[in-house]
Every structure is written in structure tokens, then in C-alpha cells.
Amino acid sequence: MSLHPVGIIGTGKYVPERILTNHDLEQMVETNDEWIVTRTGIKERRLASSQQATSDLAYQASLKAIESAGITVEDIDLIIVATITPDMYFPSTACLLQDKLGAKKAAAFDLSAACSGFIYGLATGSNMIAAGMYKHVLVVGAETLSRITDYTDRNTCILFGDGAGAVVLGQVPEGRGFRSFELGADGSGGELLKVHGGGSRVPASEESVQGKQHYIHMAGNDVFKFAVRIMGSAAEDALQKAGISKDEIDLLVPHQANIRIIQSALNRLSLSEEKAMINLDKYGNMSAASIPVALAEAAEQGRLKEGDCIVLVGFGGGLTWGASVIIW
């Protein structure tokens, strides 16, 4: 794919301490644990404290990724933060993170592709390294979705949680690293999953706040159908580009939105559940943070062995999707 093979040389994650269980949600909206687990596979999710913003979660995950990579903060050339819940419009969360880390020579920007954002970030950062522009890129997926979740809406409040995952990208030995990327978008589905208020179309006002336009709104069934279709096909397209067959996959790290969506992708790829990294029961859907947190946990559990074929795949608002094949 490039003159210099590029791969992930360090992983890290951070999730806030506070846990919101299904039983807690039973006190807030009309729902129950069995209903949530059966339909989504989620048992609990993490919530940021009132003192924590997205950059704070990103900072903790980044420190671990940098340590795991065996480099220093000074070695970071570029910071990409994939998020739909930035601390503020601008400066970017990546710039706030750059300052917190003291990564003085790093360029920094945010990337908005919802739950696919982390894979978009990997594609962007790895290609910059392959082109010889940078040596080390920090890619972070970080979200505080609790700040845009309506805890009176039982269809959405059961799904989302807060957290951050980070990786350091760098040059790797021949035969290792990223083999392919598959990115896509269908803006005609933008209405299916959105926060309508707060931008230039519907600026913040008393009416927009009263109308709950600053919260996530989702057409659940339509998003589910899209996800079931796209997760498997995006992974297949990435495998085809990489010239790798389905039976060579050692581990699938999917976006953690819904257990039924993950199972449909596994069926399409003819994989058993043992070949997937699944942690949505503990964290729910953390949007751009889901895949990097799952990847960091897979590393912690010793599930990423040298030479393994790892497939990352996600989908999200936009609508967007992304997949990548990596030889670890």
C-alpha cells in the first residue's frame, strides 16, 4: 500500500468511573433490564463526571497509548481526534489535547464522521506517514455522549456511553501494518441519526432547547437495517482490497452498537463469536471511541498476536462507514 508499511504501535483506553446500569435506567424511563439486554446486548455504560469533558477522557487514553508505543510526547507529529462531542466548537478538541499533553510540535485537528470517525482517522493518519509527511500520529476516538443524550427518551438513552480510545501510528516491519481501508458515506441518510440543534442551521435558542434539538435523535429501525447491511459488506470490501480471504481473519473488532448487528456481520463473514472482540455489554455505544477501546482491551487480553489478521469495521451517523484490514 505504501513505501513505508504503517501500523499501530501503541494502544490505550480510558473509561470514566461512574457506571449507569440497566437497573438505574429502570428508575428513569419505562424499560427493563431483560428488554435492553435482549435487543441490544448492553448491560451498563460509563458516564463522565460533571468535571470531565471529551478532551479529559482523550488525554487519559492518549497517555496510555504513547506509553504503550514506547515513545515520548515530543515524538508525536500529528493529533487527530475523532469526535461528535467536542469540548466546544473551536478550538478543536485535538488542540486542547495537544496542550494537555504538551505535544508542542504536533499539528492537531478534529474529524467528524460519527461512529466511523476512528477508522477515518486511521486512514488519514496512516497515509500521512506513508507519504513521508510525519513519523508518529496519535489517533483518538473520544466521546461524552451522555451530554447529548435525552434521558427521558427510552429508545436512545439505553444505548450510549462515554469513553476514549487512542492509538499511535508509526512505521512497522515489512509484511505488517495496514493492508487496506474502505470508507464510505451516504448523506441522503443524514436525517436518520442526528443532533439537529446547535449548528448554523438551528443555532442555540430558547426554542431549540425546549424542543430538545440538542439531543441525539435516531430512527432506530432504519439505522439498524443500514448497519446490518453495511457492516458485513464494508468488511468484505476491505478484505478484497487487501487480497485476504474471510477465513484468514483472526479477530474482528466491530463498532459496539448492538449485539444483533455484530452477529449479522459475523454470519456474513462466516466467523464464530469467539473471533470477535465484544465489550458493548460493559460500555454501550461510545461512537468514535467504541473501536479503539475494544482494540485496547483486545491488546490487554493478549488477543492481538504478531502476524494476526485484524479487521476493524464500523458505521455511524452521516451516514458513514469504514473498515480496515491490519496485519498486527
Disulfide bonds with the S-S distance in Angstrom:
none
